[in-house]
Amino acid sequence: MSIQHLAFSIAAAFGAGALGAMGLGGGGILVIYLTLVVGMPQLQAQGVNLLFFLPCAAISLIINAKRKLIDWRNALWIALGGLPATLLGIWLSDIIDARWIGYIFAGLLIFIGVRELFSGVTCSFLKKRTKKL
Protein backbone atom coordinates (compact mmCIF):
# COMPACT_ATOMS: atom_id res chain seq x y z
CA MET A 1 0.00 0.00 0.00
CA SER A 2 1.43 3.37 -1.01
CA ILE A 3 1.68 6.35 1.32
CA GLN A 4 -0.80 8.25 -0.85
CA HIS A 5 -3.34 5.41 -0.69
CA LEU A 6 -2.88 5.12 3.09
CA ALA A 7 -3.33 8.87 3.57
CA PHE A 8 -6.47 8.85 1.41
CA SER A 9 -7.87 5.90 3.38
CA ILE A 10 -7.22 7.63 6.71
CA ALA A 11 -8.86 10.82 5.43
CA ALA A 12 -11.92 8.86 4.23
CA ALA A 13 -12.18 7.05 7.57
CA PHE A 14 -11.86 10.33 9.49
CA GLY A 15 -14.47 12.04 7.31
CA ALA A 16 -16.88 9.12 7.58
CA GLY A 17 -16.38 9.01 11.36
CA ALA A 18 -16.96 12.74 11.76
CA LEU A 19 -20.10 12.66 9.62
CA GLY A 20 -21.35 9.54 11.38
CA ALA A 21 -20.83 11.10 14.80
CA MET A 22 -23.03 13.99 13.71
CA GLY A 23 -25.70 11.64 12.42
CA LEU A 24 -25.09 12.52 8.79
CA GLY A 25 -24.60 9.05 7.35
CA GLY A 26 -20.85 8.58 7.46
CA GLY A 27 -21.40 4.85 6.96
CA GLY A 28 -22.87 5.44 3.53
CA ILE A 29 -19.81 7.42 2.55
CA LEU A 30 -17.52 4.71 3.90
CA VAL A 31 -19.32 1.97 1.95
CA ILE A 32 -19.14 4.04 -1.24
CA TYR A 33 -15.42 4.65 -0.69
CA LEU A 34 -14.69 1.00 0.02
CA THR A 35 -16.59 -0.26 -3.02
CA LEU A 36 -15.66 2.37 -5.61
CA VAL A 37 -12.13 3.37 -4.58
CA VAL A 38 -10.77 0.31 -2.81
CA GLY A 39 -12.71 -2.18 -4.95
CA MET A 40 -14.08 -4.13 -1.99
CA PRO A 41 -17.18 -6.28 -2.59
CA GLN A 42 -20.44 -4.69 -1.37
CA LEU A 43 -21.17 -7.19 1.42
CA GLN A 44 -17.62 -7.02 2.75
CA ALA A 45 -17.76 -3.20 2.69
CA GLN A 46 -20.99 -3.29 4.68
CA GLY A 47 -19.33 -5.58 7.24
CA VAL A 48 -16.38 -3.23 7.59
CA ASN A 49 -18.85 -0.36 7.95
CA LEU A 50 -20.59 -2.14 10.82
CA LEU A 51 -17.28 -2.63 12.66
CA PHE A 52 -16.34 1.00 11.99
CA PHE A 53 -19.73 2.18 13.23
CA LEU A 54 -19.56 0.62 16.69
CA PRO A 55 -16.92 2.91 18.29
CA CYS A 56 -18.40 5.98 16.56
CA ALA A 57 -21.86 5.11 17.86
CA ALA A 58 -20.54 4.49 21.37
CA ILE A 59 -18.85 7.90 21.51
CA SER A 60 -21.93 9.64 20.09
CA LEU A 61 -24.15 7.84 22.60
CA ILE A 62 -22.01 8.95 25.53
CA ILE A 63 -21.90 12.58 24.38
CA ASN A 64 -25.62 12.78 23.58
CA ALA A 65 -26.57 11.02 26.83
CA LYS A 66 -24.52 13.53 28.84
CA ARG A 67 -26.32 16.36 27.02
CA LYS A 68 -29.66 14.64 27.79
CA LEU A 69 -30.56 14.55 24.10
CA ILE A 70 -31.77 10.94 24.04
CA ASP A 71 -35.39 9.93 24.47
CA TRP A 72 -34.67 6.54 26.07
CA ARG A 73 -38.27 5.28 25.81
CA ASN A 74 -38.38 5.81 22.04
CA ALA A 75 -34.83 4.50 21.67
CA LEU A 76 -35.88 1.25 23.36
CA TRP A 77 -38.81 0.78 20.97
CA ILE A 78 -36.63 1.54 17.96
CA ALA A 79 -34.00 -0.95 19.16
CA LEU A 80 -36.65 -3.62 19.68
CA GLY A 81 -37.83 -3.09 16.11
CA GLY A 82 -34.29 -2.97 14.78
CA LEU A 83 -33.28 -6.37 16.11
CA PRO A 84 -35.77 -8.40 14.02
CA ALA A 85 -35.05 -6.15 11.02
CA THR A 86 -31.35 -6.96 11.40
CA LEU A 87 -32.06 -10.67 11.37
CA LEU A 88 -34.25 -10.19 8.28
CA GLY A 89 -31.44 -8.27 6.58
CA ILE A 90 -28.93 -11.02 7.34
CA TRP A 91 -31.32 -13.62 5.92
CA LEU A 92 -31.98 -11.54 2.79
CA SER A 93 -28.26 -10.96 2.19
CA ASP A 94 -27.84 -14.72 1.83
CA ILE A 95 -30.66 -14.89 -0.71
CA ILE A 96 -30.08 -11.77 -2.83
CA ASP A 97 -27.11 -11.54 -5.20
CA ALA A 98 -24.43 -9.09 -4.00
CA ARG A 99 -24.79 -7.04 -7.20
CA TRP A 100 -28.47 -6.42 -6.42
CA ILE A 101 -27.64 -5.45 -2.85
CA GLY A 102 -25.38 -2.76 -4.33
CA TYR A 103 -28.22 -1.54 -6.57
CA ILE A 104 -30.63 -1.46 -3.63
CA PHE A 105 -28.09 0.44 -1.52
CA ALA A 106 -27.47 2.97 -4.31
CA GLY A 107 -31.21 3.43 -4.81
CA LEU A 108 -31.71 3.99 -1.09
CA LEU A 109 -28.96 6.62 -1.01
CA ILE A 110 -30.47 8.43 -4.00
CA PHE A 111 -33.96 8.30 -2.46
CA ILE A 112 -32.74 9.68 0.87
CA GLY A 113 -30.68 12.39 -0.84
CA VAL A 114 -33.59 13.58 -2.98
CA ARG A 115 -35.96 13.46 -0.02
CA GLU A 116 -33.56 15.55 2.06
CA LEU A 117 -33.16 18.10 -0.74
CA PHE A 118 -36.91 18.69 -0.92
CA SER A 119 -37.89 18.17 2.73
CA GLY A 120 -37.83 21.86 3.59
CA VAL A 121 -36.22 21.14 6.97
CA THR A 122 -33.54 23.61 7.97
CA CYS A 123 -30.83 23.16 10.54
CA SER A 124 -31.37 25.23 13.70
CA PHE A 125 -27.59 25.71 13.97
CA LEU A 126 -27.51 27.37 10.55
CA LYS A 127 -30.46 29.60 11.42
CA LYS A 128 -28.69 30.85 14.55
CA ARG A 129 -25.43 31.34 12.67
CA THR A 130 -26.99 33.28 9.79
CA LYS A 131 -28.79 35.64 12.20
CA LYS A 132 -25.41 36.70 13.57
CA LEU A 133 -24.00 37.48 10.13
Buried (B, 14 or more C-beta within 10 A) or exposed (E): EEEEEEEBBEEBBEBBBEBBBEEEBBBBBBBBBBBEEBEBBBBEBBBBBEEBBEEBEEEBEEEEEEEEEEEEEEEEEEEEEEEEEEEEEEEEBEEEEEEEBBEEBBEEBEEEEEEEEEEEEEEEEEEEEEEEE
